[in-house]
Amino acid sequence: MLNYLLPFVILILIVVFIHEYGHYYFAKKYGVGVTDFSIGFGKEIFGWNDKSGTRWKICWIPLGGYVKFFGDRNVYSQADHKEILEKYNEEEQKKLFILKPLYQRTLIVFGGPLANFLLALVIFFSIYTFIGKDFTPAVINEVQKDSPAMVGGLKQNDIILEIDGNKVESIMDVSKFITMSTDEIIDFKIKRSYDELIFKVKPNTVLGEDNLGNKLNKRIVGIKLGAYNNEINHIKLGPAQSIYHAVNEVYYVSISSLKYIGAMIFGKADTSQLGGPIRIAKISGQVAEFGILAFISMMAYISISLGLVNLFPIPMLDGGHLMFYAFEKVLGRPLSQKTQEGFFRIGLFILLSLMLFTTFNDLKDIGLIN
């Protein structure tokens, strides 16, 4: 249990801290008073006050965090303007989030997800610069008999160039692109002798295991891959190439995740793969056993996920605030306190339902329920 719990806590502490620091950075930049910077919820384990009066603390429930602004009745920054103007003097009002211009409030809220994307960029950039990136071309060594690949027309010694329009730069890209594809038919662009051809392959979905031994529904096409001329091409990149490939990886993961979530909503993707804290803790421990590089890479993907999820237009998430600010921009005034509170109740219901669903999947995954 400790093998799973410790890596999970470390991962969550870092990713959540970076997220909340994004809010904190822009809040301080625009003169907003910050009373609390909390990692976790519930009762405080320990903390300290800085010179500006912010209470930095770590709490018992490591499932998120928050930055609380001066004058807020709660962590969601919802307060009535009239009450504020009567309660605080002119000097204090300068530190109030709710009285800041719309663009500043937008940047403060967007700062959290932005920080998560930047963390992933820094991680990928560092890996590609100091460790290197694999550029080994993917060659088909074997096409299994009567497999989707054989039916689709793929052959031994074909070099895979693209999958669903995504350039295959490495042998490692192939399984990633197949797994993340949500289309019924997968397009393979291959090089055969001197020709470039496109084949359409309909994958089978079978119950299998990932590289960590976790059960999942896998999409398989029935091919075995090898390195081109049996040569591994793993090279360290310069700064410009590293940032290019880092941006490309963050973009691909973000777009693919959104497509996969959309496919799940419309019943075209496997919802059993949607996991919560228990599954993240389990996988964190498993990945940590492969070493620090695998663990840091996973941290980048979790950070992207946290940034994306927080941008969903659901009240109680950052995207919900941004949705309210969009209404404010269009209407020329904020939505009423009562309307916003109504939206927050809806958001709470959605989030609780999602938590219950992911927890159910997590418990199935570890075998506590059938």
C-alpha positions in Angstrom: 0.0 0.0 0.0 2.8 2.4 0.9 4.4 1.7 -2.5 1.3 3.1 -4.1 0.5 5.8 -1.6 3.8 7.6 -1.5 4.3 8.1 -5.3 0.6 9.2 -5.5 1.0 11.8 -2.8 4.2 13.1 -4.3 2.6 13.3 -7.8 -0.5 15.1 -6.5 1.4 17.5 -4.3 3.5 18.7 -7.2 0.8 18.8 -9.9 -1.7 20.5 -7.6 0.9 22.9 -6.2 1.8 24.0 -9.8 -1.9 24.4 -10.7 -2.6 26.6 -7.6 0.6 28.5 -8.0 -0.6 29.6 -11.5 -3.7 31.2 -9.8 -1.5 32.6 -7.1 1.1 34.1 -9.5 -1.5 36.1 -11.5 -3.4 37.1 -8.3 -0.2 38.6 -6.8 0.7 40.2 -10.2 -2.6 42.1 -10.2 -2.6 43.0 -6.5 -5.2 40.5 -5.3 -4.8 39.6 -1.6 -4.4 35.9 -1.0 -5.4 34.6 2.4 -4.9 30.8 1.9 -2.8 28.6 -0.4 -3.9 25.1 0.4 -2.7 21.8 -1.0 -5.4 19.3 0.0 -8.8 19.8 1.7 -10.0 19.3 5.2 -8.1 19.8 8.4 -4.6 21.3 8.2 -1.6 19.1 8.9 0.8 21.9 9.0 1.3 25.4 7.6 2.9 28.8 7.9 2.2 32.5 7.2 4.3 34.5 4.9 5.1 38.2 5.1 2.0 39.2 3.1 -0.3 37.3 5.4 -0.9 34.3 3.1 -1.4 31.0 5.0 0.4 28.2 3.2 -0.8 24.8 4.3 -1.1 21.2 3.6 -4.3 19.4 4.6 -5.3 15.8 5.1 -7.3 15.0 2.0 -4.8 15.2 -1.0 -7.4 15.3 -3.8 -6.9 18.9 -4.9 -6.2 22.3 -3.5 -7.3 25.9 -3.6 -6.2 29.5 -3.4 -8.6 31.7 -1.4 -8.6 35.4 -2.1 -9.0 38.3 0.4 -12.7 39.1 1.1 -14.2 35.9 -0.4 -16.9 34.2 1.6 -15.7 30.9 0.1 -13.1 29.6 -2.3 -15.3 30.2 -5.4 -15.0 34.0 -5.3 -18.7 34.6 -5.3 -19.7 37.7 -3.3 -22.2 40.5 -3.8 -20.6 43.8 -4.9 -22.8 46.0 -2.7 -21.9 44.0 0.4 -18.2 44.4 -0.5 -18.3 48.1 -1.0 -20.0 48.6 2.4 -17.7 46.2 4.2 -14.2 47.2 3.0 -12.4 50.6 2.9 -10.8 52.0 -0.2 -7.3 50.5 0.5 -8.8 47.0 1.2 -10.9 47.1 -2.0 -7.7 47.3 -4.1 -6.9 43.7 -2.9 -10.4 42.3 -3.8 -10.5 39.8 -6.6 -14.1 40.5 -7.4 -13.5 44.2 -8.1 -10.6 43.6 -10.6 -11.1 44.2 -14.3 -12.6 41.2 -16.3 -9.3 40.5 -18.1 -7.4 40.2 -14.9 -9.9 37.9 -13.3 -9.9 35.8 -16.4 -6.1 35.5 -16.4 -6.1 34.7 -12.6 -8.5 31.8 -13.2 -6.9 30.6 -16.4 -3.5 30.7 -14.7 -4.1 27.3 -13.0 -4.6 25.3 -16.1 -1.9 27.3 -17.9 0.6 26.3 -15.2 -0.3 22.6 -15.7 0.3 22.8 -19.4 3.6 24.6 -18.8 4.7 22.0 -16.3 4.1 19.3 -19.0 6.1 21.3 -21.5 9.0 21.7 -19.1 9.0 18.0 -18.4 8.9 16.9 -22.0 11.5 19.6 -23.0 13.9 18.4 -20.3 13.5 14.7 -21.3 14.1 15.4 -24.9 17.1 17.7 -24.2 18.9 15.7 -21.5 17.7 12.1 -22.0 16.7 12.1 -25.7 13.8 11.2 -27.9 13.3 8.0 -29.8 13.1 8.3 -33.6 13.3 4.6 -34.5 11.1 4.0 -37.6 8.3 1.4 -37.1 8.6 -1.6 -39.3 6.1 -4.4 -39.4 7.9 -7.6 -38.6 4.9 -9.9 -38.7 1.2 -9.6 -39.6 -0.9 -12.2 -37.8 -3.1 -14.5 -39.9 -6.7 -13.4 -40.3 -6.0 -10.3 -38.2 -7.6 -6.9 -38.9 -4.2 -5.8 -40.3 -4.1 -8.7 -42.8 -7.7 -8.1 -43.8 -6.9 -4.4 -44.2 -3.9 -5.1 -46.5 -0.9 -4.5 -44.3 2.2 -6.6 -45.0 5.5 -7.6 -43.5 8.3 -5.1 -43.9 5.8 -2.2 -44.4 7.2 1.0 -42.7 4.4 2.8 -40.8 4.5 6.6 -41.6 1.2 7.9 -40.2 -1.8 6.6 -38.2 -5.0 8.6 -38.6 -3.0 11.5 -39.9 -0.6 11.6 -37.0 3.1 11.3 -38.1 4.7 8.2 -36.6 8.1 9.4 -35.6 9.0 6.4 -33.4 8.1 2.8 -33.0 6.6 3.8 -29.6 4.0 6.0 -31.3 2.2 3.1 -32.9 0.5 1.6 -29.9 -0.2 5.2 -28.5 -2.0 6.3 -31.7 -4.0 3.0 -32.0 -5.0 3.2 -28.3 -6.1 6.8 -28.5 -8.0 6.4 -31.8 -11.8 6.6 -31.3 -12.7 6.0 -34.9 -14.1 2.6 -36.0 -11.7 2.5 -38.9 -8.0 3.4 -38.4 -6.1 4.9 -41.4 -2.5 3.5 -41.8 -0.2 5.4 -44.2 2.8 3.1 -45.0 5.8 2.9 -47.1 6.2 -0.2 -49.2 9.3 -0.3 -51.4 9.2 3.1 -53.0 5.4 3.6 -52.7 3.4 5.4 -50.0 0.0 3.7 -49.5 -3.0 4.2 -47.3 -4.9 1.2 -45.8 -8.0 1.2 -43.7 -8.0 -1.2 -40.7 -10.9 -2.0 -38.4 -9.3 -3.0 -35.1 -10.6 -5.7 -32.7 -11.3 -4.8 -29.1 -10.2 -7.5 -26.7 -9.7 -7.8 -22.9 -6.0 -7.6 -22.2 -3.4 -6.0 -20.0 -1.3 -2.9 -20.3 2.5 -2.8 -19.8 1.9 -2.6 -16.0 -0.4 -5.6 -15.8 -3.7 -3.7 -15.5 -6.7 -5.2 -17.2 -8.2 -3.0 -20.0 -10.1 -3.3 -23.2 -7.4 -3.0 -25.9 -7.7 -2.1 -29.6 -5.5 -4.5 -31.5 -4.8 -4.8 -35.3 -2.6 -7.9 -35.2 0.9 -6.7 -36.0 4.3 -7.1 -34.4 6.8 -4.3 -34.9 10.6 -4.1 -35.1 13.3 -1.4 -35.5 14.2 -0.4 -39.1 17.4 -2.4 -40.0 17.4 -3.4 -36.3 18.9 0.0 -35.3 17.6 2.0 -32.4 17.7 5.7 -33.1 17.5 7.5 -29.8 19.0 11.1 -29.9 19.3 14.1 -27.6 17.6 17.2 -29.2 18.7 20.8 -29.3 16.6 23.5 -27.5 14.6 24.4 -30.6 13.7 20.8 -31.5 13.0 20.0 -27.9 10.4 22.8 -27.5 8.9 21.9 -30.9 8.4 18.2 -29.9 7.3 19.2 -26.4 4.6 21.5 -27.7 3.5 18.9 -30.2 3.2 16.2 -27.5 1.1 18.5 -25.2 -1.1 19.4 -28.2 -1.6 15.8 -29.3 -2.4 14.5 -25.8 -4.9 17.4 -25.2 -6.7 17.0 -28.5 -6.8 13.2 -28.2 -8.1 13.3 -24.7 -10.9 15.7 -25.7 -11.8 13.4 -28.6 -11.8 10.4 -26.3 -14.0 12.1 -23.7 -16.4 13.2 -26.5 -16.5 9.6 -27.8 -17.3 8.4 -24.2 -20.1 10.9 -23.9 -21.6 9.6 -27.2 -21.0 6.0 -26.3 -18.3 5.3 -28.8 -15.4 4.8 -26.4 -14.9 2.5 -23.4 -16.0 4.4 -20.2 -14.4 1.7 -18.0 -11.1 3.3 -18.6 -12.2 6.5 -16.8 -10.5 6.3 -13.5 -10.2 8.4 -10.3 -7.8 8.8 -7.4 -7.6 5.1 -6.6 -6.5 4.2 -10.1 -4.1 7.1 -10.3 -2.6 6.0 -7.0 -2.3 2.4 -8.3 -0.7 3.4 -11.6 1.6 6.0 -9.8 3.0 3.2 -7.7 3.4 0.8 -10.7 5.1 3.5 -12.8 7.4 4.6 -10.0 8.9 1.1 -10.0 10.2 1.7 -13.5 12.2 4.6 -12.3 12.2 8.4 -12.0 12.0 9.0 -15.8 8.8 7.0 -16.2 7.3 8.6 -13.1 8.1 12.2 -14.3 6.6 11.4 -17.7 3.4 10.2 -16.1 3.4 13.4 -14.1 3.4 15.4 -17.3 0.3 13.5 -18.6 -1.5 13.8 -15.3 -0.7 17.6 -15.4 -2.2 17.9 -18.9 -5.3 16.0 -17.7 -5.7 18.3 -14.7 -5.4 21.4 -16.9 -7.9 20.1 -19.4 -10.5 18.9 -16.9 -10.3 22.3 -15.1 -11.2 24.0 -18.3 -14.5 22.2 -18.7 -17.4 24.7 -18.5 -18.7 23.1 -15.2 -19.4 25.5 -12.3 -16.9 24.8 -9.4 -14.1 24.3 -11.9 -12.0 27.0 -13.5 -13.8 26.5 -16.8 -17.1 27.4 -15.0 -15.7 30.7 -13.8 -14.5 31.4 -17.4 -18.0 30.6 -18.6 -19.4 33.1 -16.2 -16.9 35.7 -17.4 -18.0 35.1 -21.0 -21.6 35.8 -19.9 -20.3 38.9 -18.2 -18.5 40.1 -21.3 -21.6 39.5 -23.5 -24.2 40.9 -21.0 -22.0 43.8 -19.8 -22.6 42.8 -16.2 -22.0 39.7 -14.0 -24.7 37.1 -13.5 -26.6 37.6 -10.3 -25.4 35.9 -7.1 -28.5 33.7 -7.1 -28.0 32.6 -10.7 -24.4 31.7 -10.0 -25.3 29.7 -6.9 -27.8 27.8 -9.0 -25.2 26.9 -11.5 -22.8 25.8 -8.7 -25.4 23.4 -7.4 -25.6 21.9 -10.9 -21.8 21.7 -11.1 -21.7 20.0 -7.7 -24.1 17.4 -8.8 -22.1 16.7 -12.0 -18.8 16.5 -10.1 -20.3 14.2 -7.5 -21.8 11.9 -10.1 -18.5 11.8 -11.9 -16.7 11.0 -8.7 -19.1 8.2 -7.9 -18.7 6.8 -11.5 -14.9 6.9 -11.4 -14.7 5.4 -7.9 -17.0 2.5 -9.1 -14.5 1.9 -12.0 -11.6 2.1 -9.6 -13.1 -0.5 -7.2 -13.8 -2.8 -10.1 -10.2 -2.3 -11.3 -8.8 -3.4 -7.9 -11.3 -6.3 -7.6 -13.3 -5.1 -4.7 -16.5 -5.3 -6.7 -17.5 -7.3 -9.8 
